[in-house]
Amino acid sequence: MHVVYPAVVSALLFSIGVYGVLARRNTILVLMSVELMLNAVNLNLVAFDVWLRDRLHSGQVLTLFVIVIAAAEVGVGLAIVLALYRNRRTVDLDHLRDLAEPPKPSSAADPHTSATTTGTPLGWSASPAGSVAGTPPAGSGEAASSVGSGDAPPSVGSGEAAPAAGPGDAAPPAGTEQAAKRGGEG
C-alpha cells in the first residue's frame, strides 16, 4: 500500500473536522469534530510509522498517547458541557459568549421566602421565644439538616403518617395538627 492513500484519507478527515469546528454551533458537535481531527492525526502517525519501517514504532506509541489524551479530553469536555447546560439551559455556542453567570431569579419568585419576613423562610420566625434562631418551629414540616441517622420520626405536616402517641408520651405543643386532634392539650 502506498503512503498517499492514508494521507489523503487523513487530510479529508482533518478537513471535515475543521469544518465542523468552524461551522457548528452545538458544543457536542464541536467536540466530535475535534475528535475527528485527532483521529486523522492518528491515522497519519500509524501510516508514516509503517511507511518508514521504524524499529521503535514511535508512530504507534504516539498514537496510543493521543488516544489517551483524547479520552481525557472527551471526559473533561462533556463535564464542562453538562455544567454549562445545567447553568445556562443551552449548549449552543452563540449563547455562551458572555462569561458572567446568568441572572438569578428575584427573591419574590422563591417559594421559601416572603417579602414581609425579609428573607426568612415562611413558617419560621426571626428568633422564636424558647428556641434556637434558625431552627424551624414545631410542626412546620421542615426537617433539620443535622439529623444524620435517618430513623427519626417524620415531622408533622410532612405528608407522612406520624407515629401514634402512647399513654406515656408527652402531648405535642399547642397549635400543631396532633394537638388540634386531641382537643388542644398542652
Biotite code that builds the C-alpha atoms (Angstrom):
import biotite.structure as struc

atoms = struc.array([
    struc.Atom([0.000, 0.000, 0.000], chain_id="A", res_id=1, res_name="MET", atom_name="CA", element="C"),
    struc.Atom([1.292, 3.416, -0.879], chain_id="A", res_id=2, res_name="HIS", atom_name="CA", element="C"),
    struc.Atom([1.501, 6.154, 1.762], chain_id="A", res_id=3, res_name="VAL", atom_name="CA", element="C"),
    struc.Atom([-0.596, 8.543, -0.343], chain_id="A", res_id=4, res_name="VAL", atom_name="CA", element="C"),
    struc.Atom([-3.890, 6.759, 0.333], chain_id="A", res_id=5, res_name="TYR", atom_name="CA", element="C"),
    struc.Atom([-3.849, 7.059, 4.133], chain_id="A", res_id=6, res_name="PRO", atom_name="CA", element="C"),
    struc.Atom([-2.513, 10.608, 3.825], chain_id="A", res_id=7, res_name="ALA", atom_name="CA", element="C"),
    struc.Atom([-5.424, 11.622, 1.570], chain_id="A", res_id=8, res_name="VAL", atom_name="CA", element="C"),
    struc.Atom([-7.975, 9.972, 3.865], chain_id="A", res_id=9, res_name="VAL", atom_name="CA", element="C"),
    struc.Atom([-6.340, 11.651, 6.836], chain_id="A", res_id=10, res_name="SER", atom_name="CA", element="C"),
    struc.Atom([-6.429, 15.043, 5.122], chain_id="A", res_id=11, res_name="ALA", atom_name="CA", element="C"),
    struc.Atom([-10.124, 14.560, 4.314], chain_id="A", res_id=12, res_name="LEU", atom_name="CA", element="C"),
    struc.Atom([-10.917, 13.583, 7.908], chain_id="A", res_id=13, res_name="LEU", atom_name="CA", element="C"),
    struc.Atom([-8.976, 16.535, 9.245], chain_id="A", res_id=14, res_name="PHE", atom_name="CA", element="C"),
    struc.Atom([-10.700, 18.985, 6.876], chain_id="A", res_id=15, res_name="SER", atom_name="CA", element="C"),
    struc.Atom([-14.130, 17.625, 7.849], chain_id="A", res_id=16, res_name="ILE", atom_name="CA", element="C"),
    struc.Atom([-13.161, 18.139, 11.497], chain_id="A", res_id=17, res_name="GLY", atom_name="CA", element="C"),
    struc.Atom([-12.030, 21.715, 10.833], chain_id="A", res_id=18, res_name="VAL", atom_name="CA", element="C"),
    struc.Atom([-15.310, 22.415, 9.030], chain_id="A", res_id=19, res_name="TYR", atom_name="CA", element="C"),
    struc.Atom([-17.232, 21.006, 11.998], chain_id="A", res_id=20, res_name="GLY", atom_name="CA", element="C"),
    struc.Atom([-15.344, 23.181, 14.475], chain_id="A", res_id=21, res_name="VAL", atom_name="CA", element="C"),
    struc.Atom([-15.843, 26.341, 12.405], chain_id="A", res_id=22, res_name="LEU", atom_name="CA", element="C"),
    struc.Atom([-19.406, 25.804, 11.161], chain_id="A", res_id=23, res_name="ALA", atom_name="CA", element="C"),
    struc.Atom([-21.228, 24.076, 14.018], chain_id="A", res_id=24, res_name="ARG", atom_name="CA", element="C"),
    struc.Atom([-22.681, 25.902, 16.993], chain_id="A", res_id=25, res_name="ARG", atom_name="CA", element="C"),
    struc.Atom([-23.592, 22.882, 19.101], chain_id="A", res_id=26, res_name="ASN", atom_name="CA", element="C"),
    struc.Atom([-20.900, 22.158, 21.674], chain_id="A", res_id=27, res_name="THR", atom_name="CA", element="C"),
    struc.Atom([-21.283, 18.387, 21.389], chain_id="A", res_id=28, res_name="ILE", atom_name="CA", element="C"),
    struc.Atom([-20.765, 18.532, 17.616], chain_id="A", res_id=29, res_name="LEU", atom_name="CA", element="C"),
    struc.Atom([-17.688, 20.716, 18.077], chain_id="A", res_id=30, res_name="VAL", atom_name="CA", element="C"),
    struc.Atom([-16.240, 18.138, 20.481], chain_id="A", res_id=31, res_name="LEU", atom_name="CA", element="C"),
    struc.Atom([-16.959, 15.387, 17.948], chain_id="A", res_id=32, res_name="MET", atom_name="CA", element="C"),
    struc.Atom([-15.211, 17.415, 15.251], chain_id="A", res_id=33, res_name="SER", atom_name="CA", element="C"),
    struc.Atom([-12.127, 17.814, 17.442], chain_id="A", res_id=34, res_name="VAL", atom_name="CA", element="C"),
    struc.Atom([-12.115, 14.050, 17.967], chain_id="A", res_id=35, res_name="GLU", atom_name="CA", element="C"),
    struc.Atom([-12.324, 13.555, 14.198], chain_id="A", res_id=36, res_name="LEU", atom_name="CA", element="C"),
    struc.Atom([-9.274, 15.782, 13.758], chain_id="A", res_id=37, res_name="MET", atom_name="CA", element="C"),
    struc.Atom([-7.359, 13.809, 16.400], chain_id="A", res_id=38, res_name="LEU", atom_name="CA", element="C"),
    struc.Atom([-8.243, 10.550, 14.641], chain_id="A", res_id=39, res_name="ASN", atom_name="CA", element="C"),
    struc.Atom([-6.924, 11.982, 11.370], chain_id="A", res_id=40, res_name="ALA", atom_name="CA", element="C"),
    struc.Atom([-3.630, 12.688, 13.113], chain_id="A", res_id=41, res_name="VAL", atom_name="CA", element="C"),
    struc.Atom([-3.612, 9.133, 14.499], chain_id="A", res_id=42, res_name="ASN", atom_name="CA", element="C"),
    struc.Atom([-4.113, 7.715, 11.010], chain_id="A", res_id=43, res_name="LEU", atom_name="CA", element="C"),
    struc.Atom([-1.181, 9.778, 9.736], chain_id="A", res_id=44, res_name="ASN", atom_name="CA", element="C"),
    struc.Atom([1.065, 8.666, 12.597], chain_id="A", res_id=45, res_name="LEU", atom_name="CA", element="C"),
    struc.Atom([0.369, 4.977, 12.016], chain_id="A", res_id=46, res_name="VAL", atom_name="CA", element="C"),
    struc.Atom([0.668, 5.263, 8.215], chain_id="A", res_id=47, res_name="ALA", atom_name="CA", element="C"),
    struc.Atom([4.023, 7.008, 8.353], chain_id="A", res_id=48, res_name="PHE", atom_name="CA", element="C"),
    struc.Atom([5.251, 4.609, 11.031], chain_id="A", res_id=49, res_name="ASP", atom_name="CA", element="C"),
    struc.Atom([4.544, 1.691, 8.692], chain_id="A", res_id=50, res_name="VAL", atom_name="CA", element="C"),
    struc.Atom([5.961, 3.519, 5.661], chain_id="A", res_id=51, res_name="TRP", atom_name="CA", element="C"),
    struc.Atom([9.219, 4.433, 7.423], chain_id="A", res_id=52, res_name="LEU", atom_name="CA", element="C"),
    struc.Atom([9.564, 0.956, 8.960], chain_id="A", res_id=53, res_name="ARG", atom_name="CA", element="C"),
    struc.Atom([10.647, 2.378, 12.285], chain_id="A", res_id=54, res_name="ASP", atom_name="CA", element="C"),
    struc.Atom([12.000, -0.299, 14.624], chain_id="A", res_id=55, res_name="ARG", atom_name="CA", element="C"),
    struc.Atom([10.793, 1.512, 17.738], chain_id="A", res_id=56, res_name="LEU", atom_name="CA", element="C"),
    struc.Atom([7.309, 2.021, 16.305], chain_id="A", res_id=57, res_name="HIS", atom_name="CA", element="C"),
    struc.Atom([7.232, 5.570, 17.622], chain_id="A", res_id=58, res_name="SER", atom_name="CA", element="C"),
    struc.Atom([4.217, 6.432, 15.443], chain_id="A", res_id=59, res_name="GLY", atom_name="CA", element="C"),
    struc.Atom([2.156, 3.730, 17.105], chain_id="A", res_id=60, res_name="GLN", atom_name="CA", element="C"),
    struc.Atom([3.333, 4.790, 20.555], chain_id="A", res_id=61, res_name="VAL", atom_name="CA", element="C"),
    struc.Atom([2.404, 8.389, 19.818], chain_id="A", res_id=62, res_name="LEU", atom_name="CA", element="C"),
    struc.Atom([-0.979, 7.182, 18.567], chain_id="A", res_id=63, res_name="THR", atom_name="CA", element="C"),
    struc.Atom([-1.612, 5.468, 21.895], chain_id="A", res_id=64, res_name="LEU", atom_name="CA", element="C"),
    struc.Atom([-0.717, 8.676, 23.731], chain_id="A", res_id=65, res_name="PHE", atom_name="CA", element="C"),
    struc.Atom([-3.062, 10.684, 21.509], chain_id="A", res_id=66, res_name="VAL", atom_name="CA", element="C"),
    struc.Atom([-5.884, 8.208, 22.171], chain_id="A", res_id=67, res_name="ILE", atom_name="CA", element="C"),
    struc.Atom([-5.376, 8.515, 25.938], chain_id="A", res_id=68, res_name="VAL", atom_name="CA", element="C"),
    struc.Atom([-5.294, 12.307, 25.733], chain_id="A", res_id=69, res_name="ILE", atom_name="CA", element="C"),
    struc.Atom([-8.415, 12.287, 23.536], chain_id="A", res_id=70, res_name="ALA", atom_name="CA", element="C"),
    struc.Atom([-10.266, 10.138, 26.075], chain_id="A", res_id=71, res_name="ALA", atom_name="CA", element="C"),
    struc.Atom([-9.360, 12.564, 28.859], chain_id="A", res_id=72, res_name="ALA", atom_name="CA", element="C"),
    struc.Atom([-10.376, 15.481, 26.644], chain_id="A", res_id=73, res_name="GLU", atom_name="CA", element="C"),
    struc.Atom([-13.778, 13.917, 25.995], chain_id="A", res_id=74, res_name="VAL", atom_name="CA", element="C"),
    struc.Atom([-14.355, 13.371, 29.713], chain_id="A", res_id=75, res_name="GLY", atom_name="CA", element="C"),
    struc.Atom([-13.435, 16.927, 30.658], chain_id="A", res_id=76, res_name="VAL", atom_name="CA", element="C"),
    struc.Atom([-15.273, 18.389, 27.665], chain_id="A", res_id=77, res_name="GLY", atom_name="CA", element="C"),
    struc.Atom([-18.502, 16.550, 28.412], chain_id="A", res_id=78, res_name="LEU", atom_name="CA", element="C"),
    struc.Atom([-18.287, 17.550, 32.082], chain_id="A", res_id=79, res_name="ALA", atom_name="CA", element="C"),
    struc.Atom([-17.956, 21.196, 31.030], chain_id="A", res_id=80, res_name="ILE", atom_name="CA", element="C"),
    struc.Atom([-20.861, 20.851, 28.592], chain_id="A", res_id=81, res_name="VAL", atom_name="CA", element="C"),
    struc.Atom([-23.016, 19.282, 31.308], chain_id="A", res_id=82, res_name="LEU", atom_name="CA", element="C"),
    struc.Atom([-22.185, 22.086, 33.739], chain_id="A", res_id=83, res_name="ALA", atom_name="CA", element="C"),
    struc.Atom([-22.954, 24.693, 31.078], chain_id="A", res_id=84, res_name="LEU", atom_name="CA", element="C"),
    struc.Atom([-26.276, 23.051, 30.297], chain_id="A", res_id=85, res_name="TYR", atom_name="CA", element="C"),
    struc.Atom([-27.224, 22.957, 33.970], chain_id="A", res_id=86, res_name="ARG", atom_name="CA", element="C"),
    struc.Atom([-26.396, 26.648, 34.416], chain_id="A", res_id=87, res_name="ASN", atom_name="CA", element="C"),
    struc.Atom([-27.497, 28.105, 31.077], chain_id="A", res_id=88, res_name="ARG", atom_name="CA", element="C"),
    struc.Atom([-30.015, 25.528, 29.750], chain_id="A", res_id=89, res_name="ARG", atom_name="CA", element="C"),
    struc.Atom([-28.301, 25.560, 26.351], chain_id="A", res_id=90, res_name="THR", atom_name="CA", element="C"),
    struc.Atom([-25.266, 24.050, 24.637], chain_id="A", res_id=91, res_name="VAL", atom_name="CA", element="C"),
    struc.Atom([-25.349, 26.482, 21.713], chain_id="A", res_id=92, res_name="ASP", atom_name="CA", element="C"),
    struc.Atom([-22.009, 28.290, 21.409], chain_id="A", res_id=93, res_name="LEU", atom_name="CA", element="C"),
    struc.Atom([-23.628, 31.550, 20.271], chain_id="A", res_id=94, res_name="ASP", atom_name="CA", element="C"),
    struc.Atom([-25.468, 31.804, 23.589], chain_id="A", res_id=95, res_name="HIS", atom_name="CA", element="C"),
    struc.Atom([-22.317, 31.159, 25.633], chain_id="A", res_id=96, res_name="LEU", atom_name="CA", element="C"),
    struc.Atom([-20.369, 34.268, 24.633], chain_id="A", res_id=97, res_name="ARG", atom_name="CA", element="C"),
    struc.Atom([-20.504, 36.168, 27.931], chain_id="A", res_id=98, res_name="ASP", atom_name="CA", element="C"),
    struc.Atom([-18.518, 34.881, 30.896], chain_id="A", res_id=99, res_name="LEU", atom_name="CA", element="C"),
    struc.Atom([-20.877, 36.131, 33.591], chain_id="A", res_id=100, res_name="ALA", atom_name="CA", element="C"),
    struc.Atom([-23.289, 33.812, 35.324], chain_id="A", res_id=101, res_name="GLU", atom_name="CA", element="C"),
    struc.Atom([-26.913, 34.041, 34.246], chain_id="A", res_id=102, res_name="PRO", atom_name="CA", element="C"),
    struc.Atom([-29.057, 36.406, 36.337], chain_id="A", res_id=103, res_name="PRO", atom_name="CA", element="C"),
    struc.Atom([-30.609, 34.829, 39.402], chain_id="A", res_id=104, res_name="LYS", atom_name="CA", element="C"),
    struc.Atom([-34.394, 34.975, 39.850], chain_id="A", res_id=105, res_name="PRO", atom_name="CA", element="C"),
    struc.Atom([-35.696, 37.605, 42.219], chain_id="A", res_id=106, res_name="SER", atom_name="CA", element="C"),
    struc.Atom([-36.410, 36.675, 45.829], chain_id="A", res_id=107, res_name="SER", atom_name="CA", element="C"),
    struc.Atom([-40.149, 37.174, 45.241], chain_id="A", res_id=108, res_name="ALA", atom_name="CA", element="C"),
    struc.Atom([-40.124, 34.158, 42.935], chain_id="A", res_id=109, res_name="ALA", atom_name="CA", element="C"),
    struc.Atom([-38.560, 31.965, 45.638], chain_id="A", res_id=110, res_name="ASP", atom_name="CA", element="C"),
    struc.Atom([-41.372, 29.971, 47.273], chain_id="A", res_id=111, res_name="PRO", atom_name="CA", element="C"),
    struc.Atom([-39.462, 29.648, 50.563], chain_id="A", res_id=112, res_name="HIS", atom_name="CA", element="C"),
    struc.Atom([-39.176, 33.355, 51.287], chain_id="A", res_id=113, res_name="THR", atom_name="CA", element="C"),
    struc.Atom([-41.630, 36.150, 51.715], chain_id="A", res_id=114, res_name="SER", atom_name="CA", element="C"),
    struc.Atom([-41.199, 39.860, 51.115], chain_id="A", res_id=115, res_name="ALA", atom_name="CA", element="C"),
    struc.Atom([-42.666, 40.665, 54.545], chain_id="A", res_id=116, res_name="THR", atom_name="CA", element="C"),
    struc.Atom([-40.303, 38.428, 56.515], chain_id="A", res_id=117, res_name="THR", atom_name="CA", element="C"),
    struc.Atom([-37.138, 39.940, 54.980], chain_id="A", res_id=118, res_name="THR", atom_name="CA", element="C"),
    struc.Atom([-35.680, 36.724, 53.711], chain_id="A", res_id=119, res_name="GLY", atom_name="CA", element="C"),
    struc.Atom([-36.581, 34.274, 56.475], chain_id="A", res_id=120, res_name="THR", atom_name="CA", element="C"),
    struc.Atom([-38.289, 31.139, 55.221], chain_id="A", res_id=121, res_name="PRO", atom_name="CA", element="C"),
    struc.Atom([-42.040, 31.022, 55.515], chain_id="A", res_id=122, res_name="LEU", atom_name="CA", element="C"),
    struc.Atom([-43.210, 29.498, 58.769], chain_id="A", res_id=123, res_name="GLY", atom_name="CA", element="C"),
    struc.Atom([-40.039, 30.496, 60.593], chain_id="A", res_id=124, res_name="TRP", atom_name="CA", element="C"),
    struc.Atom([-39.699, 33.471, 62.843], chain_id="A", res_id=125, res_name="SER", atom_name="CA", element="C"),
    struc.Atom([-36.552, 35.533, 63.143], chain_id="A", res_id=126, res_name="ALA", atom_name="CA", element="C"),
    struc.Atom([-35.934, 34.461, 66.771], chain_id="A", res_id=127, res_name="SER", atom_name="CA", element="C"),
    struc.Atom([-38.796, 32.490, 68.294], chain_id="A", res_id=128, res_name="PRO", atom_name="CA", element="C"),
    struc.Atom([-39.037, 32.534, 72.054], chain_id="A", res_id=129, res_name="ALA", atom_name="CA", element="C"),
    struc.Atom([-37.611, 29.439, 73.656], chain_id="A", res_id=130, res_name="GLY", atom_name="CA", element="C"),
    struc.Atom([-35.914, 28.083, 70.519], chain_id="A", res_id=131, res_name="SER", atom_name="CA", element="C"),
    struc.Atom([-32.633, 28.457, 68.761], chain_id="A", res_id=132, res_name="VAL", atom_name="CA", element="C"),
    struc.Atom([-32.627, 31.032, 65.971], chain_id="A", res_id=133, res_name="ALA", atom_name="CA", element="C"),
    struc.Atom([-32.629, 29.382, 62.562], chain_id="A", res_id=134, res_name="GLY", atom_name="CA", element="C"),
    struc.Atom([-34.483, 26.228, 63.587], chain_id="A", res_id=135, res_name="THR", atom_name="CA", element="C"),
    struc.Atom([-37.976, 25.643, 62.291], chain_id="A", res_id=136, res_name="PRO", atom_name="CA", element="C"),
    struc.Atom([-40.853, 25.848, 64.742], chain_id="A", res_id=137, res_name="PRO", atom_name="CA", element="C"),
    struc.Atom([-42.520, 22.602, 65.733], chain_id="A", res_id=138, res_name="ALA", atom_name="CA", element="C"),
    struc.Atom([-44.911, 21.301, 63.122], chain_id="A", res_id=139, res_name="GLY", atom_name="CA", element="C"),
    struc.Atom([-43.567, 23.399, 60.254], chain_id="A", res_id=140, res_name="SER", atom_name="CA", element="C"),
    struc.Atom([-42.653, 20.339, 58.215], chain_id="A", res_id=141, res_name="GLY", atom_name="CA", element="C"),
    struc.Atom([-39.048, 21.449, 57.820], chain_id="A", res_id=142, res_name="GLU", atom_name="CA", element="C"),
    struc.Atom([-36.584, 18.674, 58.633], chain_id="A", res_id=143, res_name="ALA", atom_name="CA", element="C"),
    struc.Atom([-33.376, 19.569, 60.398], chain_id="A", res_id=144, res_name="ALA", atom_name="CA", element="C"),
    struc.Atom([-30.333, 19.144, 58.190], chain_id="A", res_id=145, res_name="SER", atom_name="CA", element="C"),
    struc.Atom([-28.134, 17.981, 61.062], chain_id="A", res_id=146, res_name="SER", atom_name="CA", element="C"),
    struc.Atom([-30.127, 14.788, 61.591], chain_id="A", res_id=147, res_name="VAL", atom_name="CA", element="C"),
    struc.Atom([-27.901, 12.066, 60.259], chain_id="A", res_id=148, res_name="GLY", atom_name="CA", element="C"),
    struc.Atom([-29.438, 8.799, 61.418], chain_id="A", res_id=149, res_name="SER", atom_name="CA", element="C"),
    struc.Atom([-32.473, 8.881, 59.159], chain_id="A", res_id=150, res_name="GLY", atom_name="CA", element="C"),
    struc.Atom([-34.630, 6.870, 61.586], chain_id="A", res_id=151, res_name="ASP", atom_name="CA", element="C"),
    struc.Atom([-36.192, 9.850, 63.316], chain_id="A", res_id=152, res_name="ALA", atom_name="CA", element="C"),
    struc.Atom([-39.987, 10.015, 63.114], chain_id="A", res_id=153, res_name="PRO", atom_name="CA", element="C"),
    struc.Atom([-41.326, 12.152, 60.282], chain_id="A", res_id=154, res_name="PRO", atom_name="CA", element="C"),
    struc.Atom([-42.208, 15.750, 61.012], chain_id="A", res_id=155, res_name="SER", atom_name="CA", element="C"),
    struc.Atom([-45.798, 16.770, 61.447], chain_id="A", res_id=156, res_name="VAL", atom_name="CA", element="C"),
    struc.Atom([-47.172, 18.112, 58.209], chain_id="A", res_id=157, res_name="GLY", atom_name="CA", element="C"),
    struc.Atom([-44.623, 16.319, 56.036], chain_id="A", res_id=158, res_name="SER", atom_name="CA", element="C"),
    struc.Atom([-47.283, 14.212, 54.361], chain_id="A", res_id=159, res_name="GLY", atom_name="CA", element="C"),
    struc.Atom([-46.298, 11.008, 56.153], chain_id="A", res_id=160, res_name="GLU", atom_name="CA", element="C"),
    struc.Atom([-48.266, 9.450, 58.987], chain_id="A", res_id=161, res_name="ALA", atom_name="CA", element="C"),
    struc.Atom([-46.879, 10.334, 62.400], chain_id="A", res_id=162, res_name="ALA", atom_name="CA", element="C"),
    struc.Atom([-46.480, 7.531, 64.929], chain_id="A", res_id=163, res_name="PRO", atom_name="CA", element="C"),
    struc.Atom([-49.326, 7.217, 67.393], chain_id="A", res_id=164, res_name="ALA", atom_name="CA", element="C"),
    struc.Atom([-48.614, 8.668, 70.824], chain_id="A", res_id=165, res_name="ALA", atom_name="CA", element="C"),
    struc.Atom([-48.568, 6.155, 73.645], chain_id="A", res_id=166, res_name="GLY", atom_name="CA", element="C"),
    struc.Atom([-50.003, 6.730, 77.122], chain_id="A", res_id=167, res_name="PRO", atom_name="CA", element="C"),
    struc.Atom([-46.629, 7.905, 78.475], chain_id="A", res_id=168, res_name="GLY", atom_name="CA", element="C"),
    struc.Atom([-45.783, 10.241, 75.592], chain_id="A", res_id=169, res_name="ASP", atom_name="CA", element="C"),
    struc.Atom([-45.943, 13.967, 76.104], chain_id="A", res_id=170, res_name="ALA", atom_name="CA", element="C"),
    struc.Atom([-48.518, 15.913, 74.163], chain_id="A", res_id=171, res_name="ALA", atom_name="CA", element="C"),
    struc.Atom([-47.219, 17.904, 71.209], chain_id="A", res_id=172, res_name="PRO", atom_name="CA", element="C"),
    struc.Atom([-47.061, 21.683, 71.513], chain_id="A", res_id=173, res_name="PRO", atom_name="CA", element="C"),
    struc.Atom([-50.278, 23.604, 71.113], chain_id="A", res_id=174, res_name="ALA", atom_name="CA", element="C"),
    struc.Atom([-51.035, 24.704, 67.579], chain_id="A", res_id=175, res_name="GLY", atom_name="CA", element="C"),
    struc.Atom([-49.891, 21.550, 65.831], chain_id="A", res_id=176, res_name="THR", atom_name="CA", element="C"),
    struc.Atom([-52.173, 19.190, 63.976], chain_id="A", res_id=177, res_name="GLU", atom_name="CA", element="C"),
    struc.Atom([-51.954, 16.472, 66.637], chain_id="A", res_id=178, res_name="GLN", atom_name="CA", element="C"),
    struc.Atom([-52.785, 18.937, 69.393], chain_id="A", res_id=179, res_name="ALA", atom_name="CA", element="C"),
    struc.Atom([-55.814, 20.056, 67.417], chain_id="A", res_id=180, res_name="ALA", atom_name="CA", element="C"),
    struc.Atom([-56.933, 16.431, 67.072], chain_id="A", res_id=181, res_name="LYS", atom_name="CA", element="C"),
    struc.Atom([-56.550, 15.845, 70.829], chain_id="A", res_id=182, res_name="ARG", atom_name="CA", element="C"),
    struc.Atom([-58.530, 18.914, 71.706], chain_id="A", res_id=183, res_name="GLY", atom_name="CA", element="C"),
    struc.Atom([-55.763, 21.404, 72.380], chain_id="A", res_id=184, res_name="GLY", atom_name="CA", element="C"),
    struc.Atom([-53.942, 19.660, 75.251], chain_id="A", res_id=185, res_name="GLU", atom_name="CA", element="C"),
    struc.Atom([-50.695, 21.121, 76.123], chain_id="A", res_id=186, res_name="GLY", atom_name="CA", element="C"),
])
